Amino acid sequence: MALYKSIVAYDGTDFQGFQRQAEGIRTVQLELEGALRKMGWEGTSLQAAGRTDSGVHAQGQVISYDLEWPHGEATLTKAFNAHLPKDVAVWSSELAPEGFHPRFMAARRRYRYRVIVGPWPDPLRERYALRVWPEPNLGRMTDLARALVGRMDFGAFGQAPIPGGHTVRQVNQAGWTVQADEMTFAIEADAFLKHMVRRLVAANLAVGQGQIEPEGVIALLDHPELRWEGRLADPQGLSLIAVTYDGRASTASDDD
């Protein structure tokens, strides 16, 4: 028996999140564990770096599992994919260090949120991006994103994953880029609170469209006992891009 680590990508549209839930609810974890069982896995639960929400995508999710597999790492990836549906894929597999845990040993996580700017629907892209109109002011959003970098209490923008857990997070990078009619928000931190990225994106867009002033958002970082009262940004624009362990990222793709 050996401990393996795999990098997983998925289209979250038709999943009720990553984490296994009640019987009959389709989740990414359920599909992965079903594939592993067809390969002789006898475990009760695989481990994952993050528990993405319903509708959220990933190209750098990391999982670990114990498996008796005598056929080599490359064959493991091939066999894994043979048992998975089209909206989930394993990109690589390797032996993991003893005691490896993809969530608790992660140093940094990187998310990306895509925004289409346009007055009319774009059926070919809106499965993976939020469309907004009128066009947000990039300068205002860029200034706000800079203010998010550092070690701060983000309690106003999310909940700790463990009841009673602290809400202080170290954000290493946050910023917007633009290409044609698409804006992309990229953020990297040591960890994230539940719904934190989607709330921060919604706050940025509200500032960019002049609905609120940036000072109102920044003030919440000094008062984590308060709550961001705006809506969540829709899930389809969000993707888990990479998880980093001691300088090594979980995916070769880097869209920052």
N, C-alpha and C positions, 0 to 999 in steps of 0.2 A: 504494500500500500504506500502511495506517495502523495504528497501535496502538490497540486497544480494550480497555476494562475493562468487565466485567459482574459483577453481583451475582447469586449463584446460591443457590437453596434446594433442599434435597432431603431425602427420607425415606431414611435410611441402612439401613433394615431389611434390604433385599434386596441390599445392596452389600457387597463385600469391601473396604470402605474407599474413600477418594477416589482415591488414586494408582493409575495404570495398573500392572498386574501381568502375569503370564504370560498367554499366549493362552488364551481360554476362561473367564477369571475376570472376572466383572462388577464394574466399578468406576465411580464417578461420572465420573472423567476420561475413561474409554473412551467413555461415552455422549456427553459434551460434545464430544469430538474427532470422534466419528462424525457428530454434527449439524453441526459446522463444515465438515466435508469436503463435506457435501451443499450447503453454501453457497459452495463454491469455495475453501475454505481449503486451503493447500498446505504448512502448517507440519508440524513433526515432533512438537512437544509444547507444549501451552499451559502457562502458569505459574499457580500458585494460592497463596493466602495461607496455607493450612494443609493438612495431610495427615490428615484425620480417619480414625479407625479404623473397622474393620468394625462396622456397626450404629449408628454415631454420626450424628446429624442435623445440618443446618445451615439457617439462614435468612439468613446474612450472609457466606457464602463469597465470595471475590473471585478472579476469574480475569482473565488478560490474554492477548491473542493478536494477531498481525498478520493483517490481512484486507483484501482489495480489496473495498470495499463502497460502491457509489455511491448507495444508496437511503435514507440517513438513519438516525439512531440508533434512533428509535422503530420503524422497519420492521425494523431488525436484531434487536431483541428479539422482535418478532412472528415473524420467520422462524426464529430460534433455537428458540423454543418449539414451532413447528410440526414440528420434527424430533426432539423429545425425548420420552422416555416419561413417563408420568404421575407418576412419583416424583422427577422432576427438573424444575426450572423456572428460567428466567432472569427476574429481576424488573426489571432495568434494564441499559442499555448506554450507554456514552459513550466519546468519544475520550479516551485517556489521555495524560498528559504524556509528552514524549520521555524515554525511559529508564526509564519506570515499571516496577517489579517488585512484584507484590502481596505477596510474602513479605518481601523484604529491606527494603522501604520502609515496612512497617507500623509504626505507633507503639504501638498497643495492640490486644489481642484480648480479646473478652469471651465467656465460656462460661456456660451455664446447665445445672444438673442438677436434674431433677424427681424427687421422692420421694413416693409415695402411702403413707399410713399406714393400715393396715387388716389384719385377720386373714384376710380371704378374698380370692381373686382378683377382679380387675376387668378382664374381657376387653376392654372398650372403651377402656381407658386404658393398660394395661401395655405396649403397643407403644412408648410414648413416656415411660415412667417406671419407676422401680424401686419395687416394693412392699416395705415393711418392717413388721415386727411383732416385739416390742412397740414401742410408741411411743417414739421417742428423746426425750431431754430437750433442749428447744430452748435453754434457758439455757446448758447445758454446751457445746453446739455453737456457739452464738453467741460465747461467750468464746474458744473455740478458733479460730474463723474470724478474729476480731480479731487474734489472735497471728500470723496468716499474712501480714498486711499489712506491706510494707516490702521492702527489698532484702536478700535472703537466698540462701543456697545450698540449693537444693531437691534436691540430688543423692540424698538418701535416698528421694525420691518419684518419680523418673523418670530417664530417660536423655537425654543430649544428642542432638539429631537428627543431628549430625555426629560421627563417632567422634573422641574426644579433645576435643570441644568443652566449653566451660565450662557449669556447671549453676547459675550465679547468675541469678536472675530478680527483677524488680521487680514486686511485686504491689501494685496501686493500690487495689483494692477486693476485699473478700471478706465474704460474709455470707449469713444465712438469712432468708427470709420465709415466712410461713404464711398460707394461705387455705383455710378449711374443712379437709379431710383431706389437704391437699397441702403439702409443704415444698419450697422451692426454694432451691438454693444458687447464687449468682451470684458469679463471680470474674473480675476483669479484671487483666491483666498485660501487660508489654511483649512477652513471649513465653512459651511453655510447653514443658516437657520432655515427652517421650513418656510417655503414661499418667499424667502429673502430676495432672490434675484428677480422674481416676477414683480414684487412690490417696488424694488428699486428702479426697474425698467419703467413701470407705470408712473412713478414719481418723476423720472427724467422726462418722459414724454409730456406729462402735464406741465412741467416747467418749460419745455421746448415749445409748447403750443400756447404759452402765456396764460394758462388756467390758474397757476399758482406761482409764487415767487420762490426762487431757490433758497432764500433765507428760511422759509418755512420748513423746507425739507431738512436743511442742515441743522436747524434748531432741534429736530427730533433726535439727532445723534447725541445731544446733550441732555435729553430727557427720555431715556429708553422706557420709562414707565408709561409714557403716552403711546398712542397707536397711530400709524399711518391710516387715515380714514379713506383713502382712495381705493379704487378697485384694483384687483390683481390684473396684470397683463396676461392675456390669453396664453395657454401652455404651448401651442404649436410652434411658436417662435423660438423656444428654448431647447438647447442641446448641451449635454454634458460632453465636453470636447476632450478633456484629458485629466488624468489623475497622476500626480508625480510622487515618486518614492525615492528619497535621497538623490535627487537630481535626475532621475530617469522617468520620463513621461510614459503614460500608458498607451500612447498612440503616436505614430510618426507624423500625423497631420497637425499643423499648427496654424490656425486661422486668425491669430491675433494680428 
